[in-house]
């Protein structure tokens, strides 16, 4: 597979985005084994833009690994400085399945209870409200009632 060709402006933007990243894959003394290439491929699928550290003292060997990774994994070579290599590949679209029965998750709510006497501080309570619960104006947790369907709509189904 040929590697991705980028314009200098795109390459500069990816280089800036990769500046704060840490290396996600480390290439040891054995070089580019199939397991290492598979791990780099998985990291590119997960992150898109990755740094790889190559522990090899020979600069020409590191350059060859850099070009080989870009060509084999269909990635764009972004930067090669010292023992760090930056690669980019567009992330594949993630498939999401919608679950109709899924309820919203729990959320933490702070409730203020004011004192009957005017000069005291309000009491702060931290409550966890689950997806099937609601919070009343008095600060109580109640189970939410199921949403009522109209009779006409249920007969039409």
TAZILIN-V441483 format. One record per backbone hydrogen bond with DSSP energy under -1.0 kcal/mol. NH is the residue of the N-H (numbers start at 0). CO is the residue of the C=O. E is the energy in kcal/mol with one decimal. If there is no record, write none. Layout:
nh->NH co->CO e->E
nh->NH co->CO e->E
This chain:
nh->10 co->6 e->-2.5
nh->11 co->7 e->-2.2
nh->12 co->8 e->-2.0
nh->13 co->9 e->-2.4
nh->14 co->10 e->-2.2
nh->15 co->11 e->-2.1
nh->16 co->12 e->-2.1
nh->17 co->13 e->-1.8
nh->20 co->17 e->-1.1
nh->23 co->50 e->-2.3
nh->24 co->50 e->-1.0
nh->26 co->52 e->-3.2
nh->30 co->27 e->-1.2
nh->32 co->30 e->-1.5
nh->36 co->32 e->-2.2
nh->37 co->33 e->-2.2
nh->38 co->34 e->-1.9
nh->39 co->35 e->-2.4
nh->40 co->36 e->-2.3
nh->41 co->37 e->-2.1
nh->42 co->38 e->-2.2
nh->43 co->39 e->-2.3
nh->44 co->40 e->-2.0
nh->45 co->41 e->-2.0
nh->46 co->42 e->-3.0
nh->47 co->43 e->-1.0
nh->48 co->46 e->-1.1
nh->49 co->86 e->-2.4
nh->51 co->84 e->-3.0
nh->52 co->24 e->-2.2
nh->53 co->82 e->-2.9
nh->54 co->26 e->-2.8
nh->55 co->53 e->-1.7
nh->61 co->57 e->-1.9
nh->62 co->58 e->-2.4
nh->63 co->59 e->-2.2
nh->64 co->60 e->-2.3
nh->65 co->61 e->-2.4
nh->66 co->62 e->-2.4
nh->67 co->63 e->-2.5
nh->68 co->64 e->-2.8
nh->69 co->65 e->-2.0
nh->70 co->66 e->-2.1
nh->71 co->67 e->-3.0
nh->72 co->68 e->-2.3
nh->74 co->69 e->-2.0
nh->75 co->87 e->-3.7
nh->77 co->85 e->-2.5
nh->78 co->85 e->-1.3
nh->80 co->83 e->-1.9
nh->83 co->80 e->-2.4
nh->84 co->51 e->-2.6
nh->85 co->78 e->-2.8
nh->86 co->49 e->-2.2
nh->87 co->75 e->-1.8
nh->88 co->47 e->-2.0
nh->101 co->98 e->-1.2
nh->106 co->128 e->-2.4
nh->108 co->126 e->-3.4
nh->110 co->124 e->-3.2
nh->112 co->122 e->-3.0
nh->122 co->112 e->-3.0
nh->124 co->110 e->-2.9
nh->126 co->108 e->-3.2
nh->128 co->106 e->-3.0
nh->132 co->129 e->-1.6
nh->133 co->141 e->-3.4
nh->135 co->139 e->-2.9
nh->138 co->135 e->-1.6
nh->141 co->133 e->-2.8
nh->143 co->131 e->-2.9
nh->153 co->149 e->-2.0
nh->154 co->150 e->-2.0
nh->155 co->151 e->-1.4
nh->156 co->152 e->-1.2
